[in-house]
Amino acid sequence: MNTPSIPPVSSAAERTERASDTFSERGVTEDILHTVQCAAGVDFSGYRAQTVERRIRNRMMTLGIHDLAAYHRLLRESAEEVQSLIARLTIKVSRFYRNPPVFDAIRSDVLPRLAQLGRPVRVWSAGCARGEEAYTLAMLLEDAAIPGEVIATDIDPLALLAAREARFEAAVVSDLPSEWAALFLEPIGHRAQTTYQVRDAIRTRVTFEHADLTTASSNAAAPFDLICCRNALIYWNANVQRAIFGHLLSNLHQGGWLCLGEAEWPDRVSLSRLDVVAARLRLFRHRTTESPR
Ligand SMILES: C[S@@+](CC[C@H](N)C(=O)[O-])C[C@H]1O[C@@H](n2cnc3c(N)ncnc32)[C@H](O)[C@@H]1O
């Protein structure tokens, strides 16, 4: 008769060893983030721990490194690797005219009011990735013949390099109204290999700058009439998000517009300084002190 196999009960010593492995891995992860902060000035300690751990592992896999401590050594020796890790930690999924109803609303409801300002309009794309959102906002201004510029900022220098090149795959521009694609993009190559270069009329409206939203330094171009900060906040913990909201509002004109990503919502204090224009679209307006509610 076969005796059923009983899974071995791990000894207290084994359990302690495993626990201390996890503990020391946590320690190395913290050290890695500290190295990134010293080398690049970016503090990822308020970034979601799971995302940080998964993405460090992911980067190690690409490099064929299996040991966290070995990866940390590489990071300490290579400024280039620090940039590559920042690029891997941050999520840059984006596209032109992402979530069309939001841009439709900006086009039909926000821009006509901004046009009435009678001066060049200032727009901030905060967490701009490779520039998809910033160029879309510039197209909106150009299409409506509104003078103005878009300041686009991101924490990831490699994303900003790509953004300045302004060349995109077909899939990334496919949500654009077709007449805009024809007007504002120049196809390069042909058929399956076609990529799209943003034309100068749009490029000259956008300035890309490196900036970390978690550091509360005021944006030199502030205050803005419209701030789009979409899908950049979700990976930060609640404390960091609160600080970022405060930072965004201090850079927004009274009466100015704020647009967030669909999974984002202002904290209670920030919300008390905003009017909700369209909750579903995450569109808000900075309350003016003249008309408090
Ligand atoms: C998913 S992309 C969103 C791009 C675009 N806003 C959109 O909604 O399509 C998020 C971007 O936010 C940037 N980001 C994340 N945290 C940031 C921070 N603290 N300061 C500046 N940019 C940040 C990332 O590097 C990334 O490019």
The ligand as a Gaussian input file, in Angstrom:
#p B3LYP/6-31G(d) Opt

LIG

0 1
 C        1.071000      56.322000     -18.559000
 S        1.998000      57.752000     -18.987000
 C        0.716000      58.903000     -19.309000
 C        0.966000      59.750000     -20.523000
 C       -0.172000      60.699000     -20.857000
 N       -0.351000      61.683000     -19.811000
 C       -1.435000      59.937000     -21.092000
 O       -2.340000      59.950000     -20.250000
 O       -1.543000      59.272000     -22.125000
 C        2.588000      58.310000     -17.381000
 C        3.765000      59.239000     -17.475000
 O        3.917000      59.935000     -16.244000
 C        5.289000      60.062000     -15.980000
 N        5.468000      60.275000     -14.539000
 C        5.210000      59.419000     -13.534000
 N        5.512000      59.974000     -12.373000
 C        5.987000      61.216000     -12.637000
 C        6.489000      62.284000     -11.836000
 N        6.585000      62.168000     -10.522000
 N        6.884000      63.413000     -12.441000
 C        6.805000      63.531000     -13.777000
 N        6.353000      62.566000     -14.592000
 C        5.950000      61.424000     -14.024000
 C        5.884000      58.758000     -16.485000
 O        7.270000      58.858000     -16.744000
 C        5.069000      58.514000     -17.740000
 O        5.699000      59.047000     -18.868000

